[in-house]
Amino acid sequence: MNVKFSTKFVAASAAAVMALSLAGCSGGSWMIPPAPVPSSGDSITIGTVTTNSGTAAAYGEAEVKGFELAVSEINAKGGINGKKVKLESMDDKGDATEASNAYNKLAGDNNVLAVAGPTISATTAAVAPLADQSKLVTIAPAATSDSIETGNYLFRTCFKDSYQGEVAARFAAENLKVKKVAVLYGTGDPYSSGVGEAFAKRRKARPRSGGQGKLLLRRRHRVLRPAAEDPGFRRRAALRSVLLLRGWPVHHPAGPLRGFRGYVMGPDGYDGLKLTGDKSQYNKTYYTTHYSADDNTNTKVQDFIKSYKSKNNAEPNTFAALGYDTIYMIKQAIEKAGENATREDVRNAVAGMTFDGVTGKFTMDKSGSPTKSVTVLEMKDGKPVYNTTVQPSEFHEFPPHNHDVLA
């Protein structure tokens, strides 16, 4: 649905809740690619590398619950090609070296036919070359950074940062009727800068070229907090209608930008974060994400929610849904590859696959990322509520806007 607002909106582009640095590319010895080994035995092993401790633990823990739910359902229905599925799980602690070591351990086990993970972009970037080395198909549920090299043996379930950044720009202009925008993001985190730069690029497109109008204010900063606390930035941002920001609630109403009365917009990382204080302070916050529990048009969504609640006695978030879909993507690929599938067979089955899941129906593009719809949620008294869905066909069809802009 479309919404209209008379109040001003500040678009907050994604800055980092965690500025995790990439400490080395592999963390293990350079591996000689193993010869293809067909799957054997009476079970199929899927490895997982997720962040289950550290600042991003909430994301990894949710993914694991999604993995486990999918595996339990698959096994209850007879497994894959008549074989039971088991998980071999590793915690990378949100560290690139830990992720590389964990991945190398899984890659060295010929029983592991595919890997789900890692969780965040920094650890996924470290694992990408290792996936190609070991010829082990790897599907990252939520690593959205454009800088990650995908399409060979590494794929993703989520859309890319640039993809959701474009959608956020479209939503701000067309649904929220935004004319003045400030963007704040951290250059030290690929997730933050990826969404922020995509949003800014779309906002800066000139009206005659079908863009959204030029960007009024952008602040890049290695660490977001000092940028947010800059009096000059706060004073100027207060005059804008949208602040695109990553890292809420640390940087939103309870943080350095408290008192800001415009709208806040962010990326999928907003989902699953814990709220503090008065929940109404998060009203007028919007974010792009992969699915909505309020989507009654997709029976897969409602079936997933029911199963998840039954198993975990809790509501699932986006990361649980992405983890759930990731396992079913692997299942579909292994089934297509056949009973005696090798890792290479599974990889070929993932490339170009069409998949219909909880987080949408999509086709894997040549770069290893799905072309899929984007859901926009808004916060109402601490609860995310469905607002609208933007379809892929709409992404590059931005009508002109005659906004007044600053150079």
C-alpha positions in Angstrom: 0.0 0.0 0.0 1.1 3.6 -0.5 1.3 6.1 2.3 1.3 9.9 2.4 2.9 12.1 5.0 2.9 15.8 5.5 5.8 15.8 7.9 9.4 15.9 6.9 11.5 12.8 6.4 15.2 12.1 7.0 16.5 9.1 5.2 19.1 7.3 7.1 21.5 5.2 5.0 23.0 2.1 6.5 25.8 2.6 8.8 27.3 -0.2 10.8 26.1 -1.7 14.1 29.3 -3.5 14.0 32.3 -2.4 12.1 33.9 -5.8 11.7 37.2 -5.7 9.9 38.4 -8.4 7.6 41.4 -9.8 9.3 43.0 -11.7 6.6 41.6 -13.6 3.6 42.0 -17.1 4.6 43.3 -17.9 8.1 44.2 -21.4 7.0 46.6 -22.9 4.5 45.9 -22.6 0.8 44.1 -25.7 -0.1 44.5 -28.0 -3.1 41.1 -28.5 -4.7 39.9 -32.0 -3.9 38.8 -34.4 -6.6 35.0 -34.7 -6.9 33.7 -37.3 -4.5 30.1 -38.6 -4.9 27.9 -38.4 -1.8 27.7 -41.8 -0.1 26.4 -43.4 3.0 22.9 -43.2 4.5 23.0 -39.5 5.4 23.8 -36.1 3.8 25.9 -33.6 5.7 25.4 -29.8 5.3 28.0 -27.7 7.0 27.1 -24.3 8.6 29.3 -21.4 9.5 27.5 -18.7 11.5 28.1 -16.0 14.0 26.8 -17.3 17.3 28.9 -15.1 19.6 30.0 -11.5 19.5 28.1 -8.4 18.4 26.3 -10.1 15.5 25.3 -13.2 17.4 21.6 -12.4 17.2 21.8 -12.7 13.4 23.7 -16.0 13.5 21.5 -17.6 16.2 18.4 -16.8 14.2 19.9 -18.3 11.1 20.7 -21.5 13.0 17.1 -21.8 14.2 16.0 -21.5 10.6 18.5 -24.2 9.5 17.4 -26.6 12.2 13.7 -26.1 11.5 14.2 -26.8 7.8 16.3 -29.9 8.5 13.7 -31.3 11.0 10.9 -30.8 8.4 13.0 -32.4 5.6 13.9 -35.4 7.7 10.3 -35.9 8.9 9.4 -36.2 5.2 12.0 -38.8 4.4 15.2 -36.6 3.9 16.8 -35.8 0.6 16.9 -38.6 -2.0 15.9 -41.0 0.8 18.8 -39.9 3.0 18.6 -38.2 6.4 20.2 -34.7 6.6 22.5 -33.7 9.4 24.1 -30.4 10.2 27.8 -29.9 11.1 27.8 -26.4 12.7 30.7 -24.0 13.3 30.7 -20.6 15.2 33.0 -18.0 13.5 32.5 -15.5 16.3 32.1 -12.7 13.7 35.8 -12.9 12.9 37.2 -13.4 9.4 40.1 -15.7 10.5 37.8 -17.8 12.6 35.4 -18.1 9.7 38.2 -19.2 7.4 39.4 -21.8 9.8 35.9 -23.2 10.4 35.2 -23.3 6.7 38.5 -25.1 5.9 37.6 -27.7 8.5 34.2 -28.3 6.7 35.8 -28.3 3.3 38.2 -31.0 4.3 35.4 -33.3 5.3 34.3 -35.1 2.1 31.0 -35.9 3.7 30.0 -32.2 3.6 28.2 -31.6 0.4 27.3 -28.0 0.8 27.6 -25.1 3.3 25.0 -22.7 4.7 26.6 -19.4 5.8 28.5 -17.4 6.8 26.3 -14.8 8.5 27.8 -11.3 7.9 29.5 -9.8 4.9 33.0 -9.5 6.5 33.2 -13.3 7.2 31.6 -14.2 4.0 34.2 -12.2 2.0 36.9 -14.2 3.8 35.3 -17.5 2.9 34.5 -16.7 -0.8 37.9 -17.7 -2.2 37.9 -20.8 -0.1 34.6 -21.9 -1.6 36.1 -21.7 -5.0 39.3 -23.5 -3.9 37.5 -26.4 -2.4 34.7 -26.5 -5.0 32.2 -26.6 -2.2 28.9 -24.8 -2.9 28.2 -22.2 -0.2 25.0 -20.2 0.2 25.2 -17.1 2.5 21.7 -16.3 3.9 22.2 -12.7 4.7 25.6 -11.4 3.4 24.4 -8.5 1.4 27.6 -6.6 0.5 28.2 -6.0 -3.2 31.9 -6.4 -2.8 31.6 -10.1 -2.1 32.5 -12.2 -5.1 29.7 -14.6 -5.8 28.6 -16.7 -8.8 31.2 -19.4 -8.8 30.8 -21.6 -5.7 29.5 -18.9 -3.5 25.8 -17.8 -3.7 23.4 -15.9 -1.5 19.8 -16.1 -0.5 19.5 -12.4 0.2 19.5 -9.4 -2.2 22.5 -7.2 -2.4 23.0 -3.8 -0.6 22.9 -1.8 -3.8 19.6 -3.6 -4.6 17.9 -2.6 -1.3 19.5 0.9 -1.5 17.8 1.6 -4.7 14.5 0.4 -3.3 14.9 2.6 -0.3 15.4 5.6 -2.5 12.4 4.8 -4.5 10.2 4.3 -1.4 11.4 7.6 0.1 10.6 9.6 -3.0 7.3 7.9 -4.2 5.7 6.6 -1.0 6.9 9.1 1.5 7.1 12.0 -0.9 10.5 13.0 0.3 12.3 16.1 -1.0 15.1 16.6 1.5 17.5 13.8 2.4 20.5 13.3 4.6 22.5 10.1 4.4 24.9 8.8 7.2 27.0 5.7 6.8 30.3 4.2 7.8 33.0 3.7 5.3 34.7 1.0 7.4 31.9 -1.5 7.0 31.0 -2.8 3.5 27.4 -3.4 4.5 26.9 0.1 5.7 28.6 1.8 2.8 27.0 -0.4 0.2 23.5 0.5 1.1 24.4 4.2 1.8 26.2 4.7 -1.5 23.4 3.0 -3.5 20.8 5.2 -1.9 22.9 8.4 -2.4 23.6 7.5 -6.0 19.9 7.1 -6.8 19.0 10.3 -4.9 21.6 12.2 -6.9 20.3 11.1 -10.3 19.1 14.2 -12.1 15.3 14.4 -12.7 15.7 14.5 -16.5 17.3 11.1 -16.4 14.4 9.6 -14.5 16.1 9.8 -11.0 14.9 10.8 -7.6 16.4 14.3 -7.3 19.8 15.2 -6.0 21.1 14.3 -2.5 21.0 17.2 -0.1 23.4 16.0 2.6 25.7 13.0 2.9 28.2 12.2 5.7 30.7 9.4 5.4 32.6 8.5 8.5 35.0 5.6 9.4 33.1 5.3 12.7 29.5 6.4 12.7 29.1 7.6 16.3 31.5 10.6 16.0 29.8 11.6 12.8 26.3 11.4 14.4 27.6 13.5 17.3 29.0 16.2 15.1 26.9 19.3 15.9 27.2 20.6 12.4 25.8 17.3 11.0 23.0 17.1 13.5 22.0 20.8 12.8 22.0 20.2 9.1 20.3 16.8 9.3 17.5 18.3 11.4 16.5 20.3 8.3 16.2 17.3 6.1 13.2 15.0 5.6 14.9 11.6 5.6 17.9 10.3 7.5 19.1 6.9 6.1 21.0 5.3 9.0 22.3 1.9 10.0 23.0 1.0 13.6 19.7 1.7 15.3 19.0 1.8 18.2 22.5 2.9 19.1 22.3 5.8 16.7 18.5 6.4 16.6 16.2 8.0 19.2 18.0 6.7 22.2 21.4 7.6 20.7 23.3 10.7 19.5 20.4 11.6 17.1 17.8 11.6 19.8 15.4 14.5 19.4 15.4 14.2 15.6 11.8 14.4 14.5 11.9 13.3 10.9 11.7 9.8 9.4 14.4 7.2 9.6 15.0 4.6 7.0 17.4 1.7 7.1 18.3 -1.7 5.6 17.5 -5.3 6.6 19.9 -5.3 9.5 17.2 -3.4 11.4 15.3 -6.6 11.8 16.0 -8.5 15.0 17.7 -5.8 16.9 16.5 -5.3 20.5 14.6 -2.1 21.3 15.2 0.0 24.4 13.1 2.4 26.3 9.8 3.9 25.1 8.9 1.8 22.0 7.0 4.7 20.5 10.3 6.5 19.9 10.9 4.1 17.0 7.8 5.2 15.2 8.4 6.8 11.8 11.2 4.3 11.1 11.1 2.2 7.9 13.4 -0.5 6.7 13.8 -2.8 3.7 13.8 -6.5 4.4 13.1 -9.9 2.9 9.7 -11.0 4.1 6.9 -10.0 6.4 5.0 -12.1 8.9 1.9 -10.1 7.9 2.0 -11.4 4.3 -1.2 -13.5 4.1 -0.8 -14.0 0.4 2.0 -16.4 0.7 1.0 -19.7 2.3 4.7 -20.6 2.7 5.1 -17.6 5.1 2.3 -18.6 7.3 3.3 -22.3 7.4 6.9 -21.3 8.3 5.7 -19.0 11.1 3.4 -21.7 12.5 6.2 -24.3 12.5 8.8 -21.9 13.9 6.6 -20.9 16.8 5.8 -24.5 17.5 9.5 -25.5 17.7 11.0 -22.4 19.3 8.1 -20.8 21.2 9.0 -17.4 19.6 8.4 -15.3 16.6 10.8 -15.7 13.7 12.7 -12.8 12.2 14.0 -12.2 8.7 17.3 -14.0 9.5 15.5 -17.1 10.6 13.5 -17.0 7.4 16.6 -16.6 5.2 18.3 -19.5 7.0 15.2 -21.6 6.5 15.1 -20.9 2.8 18.9 -21.5 2.4 18.5 -25.1 3.6 15.6 -25.7 1.2 17.7 -24.2 -1.7 20.4 -26.7 -0.9 17.8 -29.5 -0.7 16.4 -28.5 -4.1 19.9 -28.4 -5.6 20.9 -31.8 -4.2 17.7 -33.4 -5.5 18.3 -32.0 -8.9 21.9 -33.1 -8.9 20.9 -36.7 -8.2 21.6 -39.5 -5.7 25.3 -39.7 -6.3 25.9 -36.0 -6.6 29.3 -34.4 -6.3 29.9 -30.9 -4.9 30.3 -29.7 -8.5 27.0 -31.2 -9.4 25.3 -29.4 -6.5 27.0 -26.1 -7.5 25.7 -26.5 -11.1 22.2 -27.1 -9.8 22.3 -23.9 -7.7 23.5 -21.7 -10.6 20.5 -20.2 -12.3 18.0 -22.0 -10.1 14.4 -20.8 -9.7 13.3 -21.0 -6.1 10.0 -20.3 -4.4 10.4 -19.8 -0.6 9.4 -17.9 2.5 11.5 -14.9 1.4 10.0 -14.8 -2.0 10.2 -16.4 -5.5 13.3 -15.7 -7.4 15.8 -16.7 -10.1 19.5 -16.8 -9.3 21.3 -14.3 -11.6 24.7 -14.8 -13.2 26.5 -13.1 -10.4 25.1 -15.6 -7.8 22.5 -13.3 -6.3 18.7 -13.6 -6.4 16.4 -11.3 -8.3 13.6 -10.9 -5.9 11.0 -8.5 -4.4 11.8 -6.3 -1.4 9.5 -5.8 1.5 9.3 -2.5 3.4 8.2 -2.6 7.1 7.5 0.3 9.4 7.8 0.4 13.2 4.6 1.1 15.1 5.1 1.2 18.9 8.0 -1.2 18.8 6.4 -3.7 16.3 7.4 -4.1 12.6 4.3 -3.7 10.5 4.0 -4.5 6.7 3.9 -1.4 4.5 4.5 -2.5 0.9 6.4 -4.8 -1.4 8.5 -3.5 -4.3 8.8 -5.9 -7.3 12.0 -6.4 -9.3 10.3 -5.0 -12.4 9.9 -1.7 -10.7 13.5 -1.2 -9.5 14.8 0.7 -12.5 11.7 2.6 -13.5 12.0 5.7 -11.4 9.7 8.5 -12.6 11.1 12.1 -12.6 10.8 14.4 -9.5 11.3 18.1 -9.6 12.9 18.5 -6.1 14.8 21.6 -5.0 18.3 20.5 -4.3 21.6 21.8 -2.9 24.8 21.4 -4.9 
